[in-house]
Amino acid sequence: MTIATPRIAIIGAGPGGLMLASILHRNKTPCTIFERDSSAVARAQGGTLDIHEYSGQQALDAAGLMDGFRSVMRLGGDAMKIITKDGTVLLESSGEGEAPEASEQNGEAVSKFVKGRPEIDRPALKDLLIASLPADTIHWGSKVTSTVPVPDSKQWRIELNDGFHPAPFDLVVGADGAWSHTRALLTDQQPFYSGVTALDVWVHHVDEAAPDVSAFVGLGNCFLWSKDRALLFQRNGQGLEGDARCYACVKTNTATPPSAQALLGEDDEGAEVDWTDARMRETFVERYFGDWFPEVKRILLSMTETPVLRPLYMLPVGLTWESRPGVTLVGDAAHLMTPFAGVGVNVALMDALELAQGIVDCVKAGSTDGDGLATMLQKYEKGMFARSSEEAGRTASAMHLQFLEDGAERVMKFMSEGLQPEEFALE
Ligand SMILES: Cc1cc2nc3c(=O)[nH]c(=O)nc-3n(C[C@H](O)[C@H](O)[C@H](O)COP(=O)(O)OP(=O)(O)OC[C@H]3O[C@@H](n4cnc5c(N)ncnc54)[C@H](O)[C@@H]3O)c2cc1C
């Protein structure tokens, strides 16, 4: 008996879309990914991601990629330091599950928290997923400009900017990230400003270029939090190729992101702000981190490469929509959250796992007519809404507590007592 396989389009080759394609491929279910970037290296992919044992790693396992993951994950990348704004080191863990050296209380619980979250560089994760797919799965340089229902049918037609006209699809999955176009087929909701803006600065080849920055940041993450400010340092890449990055975060408590001029306290809204200008960065650091300990200010100011101002956006916690046959979302498109709990990619990978399982079950059961897929999507979305709203709520609470006066101490308490951020009273 021939089992009908639905025609599946995935919009976006981020971690969510790639993982969905990879698990489907492993289960002999073909799909096509349309990605607007011209290649995997078309733009800087930067960023390190911790892949959690009970979410991201489960998806990797379902794709048969755990061995590959272990071979490219960053050794020691789960090292973590937590420091207060006056320079007191609350935690210094060398990672890989080793007991933290400077944990003041309950070192075992903190060690357990840090363990089980190995770090991988985003390009390495994407390369691993891309390599698991047949070469013709991804159409690079194909930006989806619209997705419209085919009249008198249950299928969808995708319009692309590259002149390619694919035949209609039975299922379209929007894995197209924060500013998803696919989302508009399901809800009018757009992302809104979270209230936090980060100046993102780097030192490339940090071991050679700035050994003091390298020593300060360590092999993993180094976090400092206090009232309305945070410095989040992280290592990206390995060995002599490794870079250091810092997100210098300011909670602006505004409904819309401030202009760069407003952030610097300047009246002249028309003037261009050039973050490569050392004077601009000095003004920024003095204005927002002036009373922080001298060493951290010096380190931050010596990180001069590729500065970019990033206002952070989010979707409402608990966003849902009425299910619509033949179209759904995974990842940031469905539940964009700020990076303050470090879970976004893990939720995206779990979405991919659960949706892939639903599709494969439909194919195996021979129920890939429109109704079978529609019922499967309702079930997937119900589970995804519950799971992602919990993580989004946790992320919102984590952001709240990290930006309190004693944010660093609060995070230590959270890790050492195994509490969930929402268990901290919101003040
Ligand atoms: C500063 C920062 C730090 C973060 N740190 C962490 C962390 O430590 N841990 C963690 O778990 N998460 C972290 N995240 C979140 C994580 O990056 C995201 O949750 C994750 O990338 C979501 O994957 P995705 O596949 O849903 O979307 P994306 O990674 O955004 O991929 C979407 C893809 O869709 C493509 N696309 C968009 N529109 C179209 C179109 N019209 N046609 C074709 N292609 C299109 C894009 O080019 C892109 O390749 C962080 C996020 C930020 C902003």
Ligand as a Chemical Component Dictionary entry (heavy atoms), coordinates in Angstrom:
data_LIG
# 
_chem_comp.id                   LIG 
_chem_comp.type                 NON-POLYMER 
_chem_comp.pdbx_formal_charge   0 
_chem_comp.three_letter_code    LIG 
# 
loop_
_chem_comp_atom.comp_id 
_chem_comp_atom.atom_id 
_chem_comp_atom.alt_atom_id 
_chem_comp_atom.type_symbol 
_chem_comp_atom.charge 
_chem_comp_atom.model_Cartn_x 
_chem_comp_atom.model_Cartn_y 
_chem_comp_atom.model_Cartn_z 
_chem_comp_atom.pdbx_ordinal 
LIG C1  C1  C 0 20.379 38.359 21.888 1  
LIG C2  C2  C 0 19.768 36.981 21.922 2  
LIG C3  C3  C 0 20.347 35.956 22.669 3  
LIG C4  C4  C 0 19.755 34.678 22.731 4  
LIG N1  N1  N 0 20.314 33.704 23.526 5  
LIG C5  C5  C 0 19.672 32.497 23.662 6  
LIG C6  C6  C 0 20.194 31.449 24.498 7  
LIG O1  O1  O 0 21.246 31.596 25.141 8  
LIG N2  N2  N 0 19.504 30.285 24.591 9  
LIG C7  C7  C 0 18.337 30.078 23.914 10 
LIG O2  O2  O 0 17.727 29.020 24.056 11 
LIG N3  N3  N 0 17.838 31.026 23.089 12 
LIG C8  C8  C 0 18.470 32.222 22.957 13 
LIG N4  N4  N 0 17.953 33.184 22.130 14 
LIG C9  C9  C 0 16.724 32.878 21.391 15 
LIG C10 C10 C 0 17.013 32.061 20.138 16 
LIG O3  O3  O 0 17.983 32.717 19.355 17 
LIG C11 C11 C 0 15.729 31.895 19.347 18 
LIG O4  O4  O 0 14.709 31.438 20.203 19 
LIG C12 C12 C 0 15.903 30.911 18.184 20 
LIG O5  O5  O 0 16.818 31.402 17.242 21 
LIG C13 C13 C 0 14.552 30.671 17.494 22 
LIG O6  O6  O 0 14.735 29.867 16.354 23 
LIG P1  P1  P 0 13.707 29.960 15.141 24 
LIG O7  O7  O 0 14.135 28.900 14.199 25 
LIG O8  O8  O 0 12.321 29.967 15.651 26 
LIG O9  O9  O 0 13.915 31.419 14.502 27 
LIG P2  P2  P 0 15.190 32.102 13.851 28 
LIG O10 O10 O 0 16.438 31.590 14.434 29 
LIG O11 O11 O 0 14.942 33.577 13.939 30 
LIG O12 O12 O 0 15.135 31.668 12.315 31 
LIG C14 C14 C 0 14.159 32.181 11.440 32 
LIG C15 C15 C 0 14.640 31.989 10.010 33 
LIG O13 O13 O 0 13.582 32.360 9.127  34 
LIG C16 C16 C 0 14.130 33.095 8.035  35 
LIG N5  N5  N 0 13.042 33.906 7.463  36 
LIG C17 C17 C 0 12.379 34.929 8.056  37 
LIG N6  N6  N 0 11.435 35.420 7.231  38 
LIG C18 C18 C 0 11.497 34.683 6.088  39 
LIG C19 C19 C 0 10.761 34.707 4.863  40 
LIG N7  N7  N 0 9.770  35.591 4.644  41 
LIG N8  N8  N 0 11.083 33.807 3.896  42 
LIG C20 C20 C 0 12.081 32.892 4.099  43 
LIG N9  N9  N 0 12.815 32.846 5.238  44 
LIG C21 C21 C 0 12.516 33.716 6.219  45 
LIG C22 C22 C 0 15.251 33.898 8.677  46 
LIG O14 O14 O 0 16.198 34.350 7.724  47 
LIG C23 C23 C 0 15.832 32.881 9.653  48 
LIG O15 O15 O 0 16.841 32.091 9.056  49 
LIG C24 C24 C 0 18.549 34.441 22.033 50 
LIG C25 C25 C 0 17.980 35.462 21.249 51 
LIG C26 C26 C 0 18.576 36.716 21.198 52 
LIG C27 C27 C 0 17.905 37.835 20.383 53 
# 
loop_
_chem_comp_bond.comp_id 
_chem_comp_bond.atom_id_1 
_chem_comp_bond.atom_id_2 
_chem_comp_bond.value_order 
_chem_comp_bond.pdbx_ordinal 
LIG C1  C2  SING 1  
LIG C2  C3  SING 2  
LIG C2  C26 DOUB 3  
LIG C3  C4  DOUB 4  
LIG C4  N1  SING 5  
LIG C4  C24 SING 6  
LIG N1  C5  DOUB 7  
LIG C5  C6  SING 8  
LIG C5  C8  SING 9  
LIG C6  O1  DOUB 10 
LIG C6  N2  SING 11 
LIG N2  C7  SING 12 
LIG C7  O2  DOUB 13 
LIG C7  N3  SING 14 
LIG N3  C8  DOUB 15 
LIG C8  N4  SING 16 
LIG N4  C9  SING 17 
LIG N4  C24 SING 18 
LIG C9  C10 SING 19 
LIG C10 O3  SING 20 
LIG C10 C11 SING 21 
LIG C11 O4  SING 22 
LIG C11 C12 SING 23 
LIG C12 O5  SING 24 
LIG C12 C13 SING 25 
LIG C13 O6  SING 26 
LIG O6  P1  SING 27 
LIG P1  O7  DOUB 28 
LIG P1  O8  SING 29 
LIG P1  O9  SING 30 
LIG O9  P2  SING 31 
LIG P2  O10 DOUB 32 
LIG P2  O11 SING 33 
LIG P2  O12 SING 34 
LIG O12 C14 SING 35 
LIG C14 C15 SING 36 
LIG C15 O13 SING 37 
LIG C15 C23 SING 38 
LIG O13 C16 SING 39 
LIG C16 N5  SING 40 
LIG C16 C22 SING 41 
LIG N5  C17 SING 42 
LIG N5  C21 SING 43 
LIG C17 N6  DOUB 44 
LIG N6  C18 SING 45 
LIG C18 C19 SING 46 
LIG C18 C21 DOUB 47 
LIG C19 N7  SING 48 
LIG C19 N8  DOUB 49 
LIG N8  C20 SING 50 
LIG C20 N9  DOUB 51 
LIG N9  C21 SING 52 
LIG C22 O14 SING 53 
LIG C22 C23 SING 54 
LIG C23 O15 SING 55 
LIG C24 C25 DOUB 56 
LIG C25 C26 SING 57 
LIG C26 C27 SING 58 
# 
